Amino acid sequence: MLQNKTAPALGTPQPIENPNLERSVTSPFLLPFEALGIHDIPCVGGKNASLGEMIQQLSRQGVKVPTGFATTADAYRYFIHQAGLDAKLRKIFLDLDVEDVANLRERGKLARTLILETPFPEELSAAIALGYQQLCDRYQTPNVDVAVRSSATAEDLPDASFAGQQETYLNVHGVKGVVDACHRCFASLFTDRAISYRTINGFDHFEVALSVGVQKMVRSDLATSGVMFSIDTETGFKNAVLITAAYGLGENVVQGVVNPDEYVVFKPTLSQGCRPILRKQLGSKAIKMVYDVGGGKLTKNLSVPVPEQKIFALSDDDVLTLARWACIIEAHYSAVRGMPTPMDMEWGKDGMTGELFILQARPETVQSQNTGSTLRNYRLTMTPAARPGPAVTGRAVGALIGQGRARVISDATSMAEFQAGEVLVTERTDPDWEPIMKRASAIVTNQGGRTCHAAIIAREMGIPAVVGCGDATAKLATGQLVTVSCAEGEEGLVYPALLDFEIEETKLGELPPTQTQILMNVGNPAEAFGLAAIPCDGVGLARLEFIIANQIKVHPLALLRYDELEDGEEKRAIAAQTALYPNKPDFFVDQLAQGMATIAAAFYPKPVVVRLSDFKSNEYANLLGGRQFEPQEENPMIGWRGASRYYGPSYRAAFGLECKALKQVRETMGLTNVIPMIPFCRTPQEGEKVLAEMAQHGLVRGEHGLQVYVMCEIPSNVILADQFCDIFDGFSIGSNDLTQLTLGLDRDSALVADLFDERNGAVKALIAQVIATAKRRDRKIGICGQAPSDYPEFSRFLVEQGINSISLNPDSLLQTRIAVAELEQSGR
């Protein structure tokens, strides 16, 4: 009988008779979770020990974990010894060859069959029956529904996860069902993938024992479930919680059967009481696993109605609760181990009670092992314009590049065809695929998200994977030469050719310090967490144009005046783009805020200077709905751009959306390290008008630590620098525009391109002048142009003038930092 609405809430089982939970209460074959702690891994395996640890230590902090009991390792060993199975199993494995798929399959099947055909000793079956009956009594539910999970004694270790190597059975009922599931779990110690994994990682098959956890089911088949990491799984960025969610039981998320929603939460300001959801990405969530009532099956998959696929599976409050729990769990295990311990967790939401629960927690075993002493960057050498278009795209796993011949495999029966060094292309993977995954140069799947099985194993094995492609098995062919690139941000690309690439390694401990701040130019939020590993002093230029053009894609006035749109096709495209937002302008605010916040979080608490939008009218016109609202200008480069837009009657409402996004980042998310910067501000009076507009939206310079910078890119910014110092806190020299406007040439014109040179004496004189003024007025001044990385002598000039900071593109930052350090040393 399933738990009904009149049963006690899942989080409040009835207390057992002995609150001290002495181990003598139950059979030596069984222990309640409440009696277990992390020190009991040799007794009940990593999974069960962790469940007991959380129930004992973290319940008082609000973390909810369903209770249950575990069979002990001694119970498994007793079964093997009493039945005389040890010698028989050793004989089976005498000629084991895990590189031979057929041999591996045969040995695994023989071992599992031997165990399954050997009955449990009566005393072991009776102990399991008693433990299950006590659990039924605690929940006051006959035949309570439980999950029966394997927990090996060499599992969930900090350097070897063994994730998914043994079996789990969901929605198990009744004594007979529980005993049978425990028996099948014992046999699953010898799944093909477990045998292979132990062999590769040097574990003795006969030293490992198996415990079984019997845990009250969370009715997430009626709600949602997923996986959560307390670290960014791709970059190792330690200050993020990554949460994935889909409808139904969590097995589909773990196995990569569905493409789940993704959420990223920033840990430092979450602990300050803020709501820092940095990113929300909608997954397709096409199917869900639910209980199967009747028919002999335990679970089944159902299609998710399209309207439910198009909304997020979790509320923001639930996302933040799970993220807080992730932080609590990570902090606890880090304290226990005496070292930082990022965690990998499974969670579920009960559809009957509305409660969230942690179902499992184990140490993360890939990024946490990275010492961070060497920075390794993969980079395609061919320019983007010269590359062929990607054959398929999906979610990037691992910032790596791999290549080889594709091998499309439809199901596990064809695994023997796979050759070492090929690119595995398939619908999805599960642990049975691991014997060939370890031989692949890359993995490409139709289904799955960043926490699915294929993603986890690819990271563990140090190979790139592109998951959730949708149609990779249809678009790629066996034998086709492909390059799998996960080094271009969150989107993974599979190119239909072998492309040259390079790997750049930098020993981070060898970098010299500098007095001049070395900042980074960052445009793409998807690359921010990875770029944060490059040693720098913050971000000197984050351009909002990238976020608007690539993520939002819609003109802000087209959202504010959606009902007035004249182009029906564009209106439909905007409707599709903003489907989650009944109030269209909220889409612009949220997406812009998430992009800004991701960059700010990556470098927190270092300063992140965000340049507010600086599109020209012709560029704005290319956004969806833009042509209706943009003028046609003869020379947009020196036309209606930057500050003049912000206070103009026809655009000020659009600028208000930027202000709302900035306020959300600084106040709701707590990322007060963001410093807004005003571009193309021709006069101090314009600057005052912009500051007044910002103040109307709650962004008052000087309040809550808000600083506002201005670009120095027009000769008037230099000539009137004293007046600009009166109203702004700092300058960033835009050497491209300053050179253009000083020399009176169009930098986009090939006819005068040979005259464009930031090293021109007039340009350098203006730069020297504004640096001197800023220093005299105690204002920060930096430069965010390309010249310092292109010309070593220009860097020398800036250092000699005493500039505060130099902001560079990531690919030239380390070299320029070394050069600046040498210049400073030589100038002493």
Secondary structure, DSSP 8 states (H G I E B T S, - for coil): ----TTS--TT-----S-TT--GGGS-TTEEEGGG--GGGHHHHHHHHHHHHHHHHHHGGGT-----EEEE-HHHHHHHHHHTTHHHHHHHHTTT--TTSHHHHHHHHHHHHHHHHTS---HHHHHHHHHHHHHHHHHTT-TT--EEEEEEETT-SBTTB--TTSS-EEEEE-HHHHHHHHHHHHHHGGG-HHHHHHHHHHT--TTT--EEEEEEE---GGGSEEEEEESS-TTT--TTEEEEEEEEB-THHHHHTSS--EEEEEEHHHHTTT---EEEEE-----EEEEE--STT-SEEEEE--HHHHTS-SS-HHHHHHHHHHHHHHHHHHHHHHTS---EEEEEEE-TTT--EEEEEEEE--SGGG---SEEEEEEESS-GGGS---SEEEEEESS-EEEEEEEE--SGGGGGG--TT-EEEES---GGGHHHHTT-SEEEESS--TTSHHHHHHHHHT--EEE--SSHHHH--TT-EEEEE--SSSEEEEESS---EEEEEEEGGG----SSEEEEEE--GGGHHHHTTS--S-EEEEEHHHHIIIII-B-HHHHHTGGG---HHHHHHHHHHTTT-SSHHHHHHHHHHHHHHHHHHHHTTS-EEEE-----HHHHHTSBT-TTT----S-GGGSS-THHHHTSTTTHHHHHHHHHHHHIIIIIS--TTEEEEE-S--SHHHHHHHHHHHHHTT--TTGGG---EEEE-SHHHHHTHHHHHHH-SEEEE-HHHHHHHHHT--TT-TTSGGG--TTSHHHHHHHHHHHHHHHHTT-EEEE-SSHHHH-HHHHHHHHHHT-SEEEE-HHHHHHHHHHHHHHHHHT-
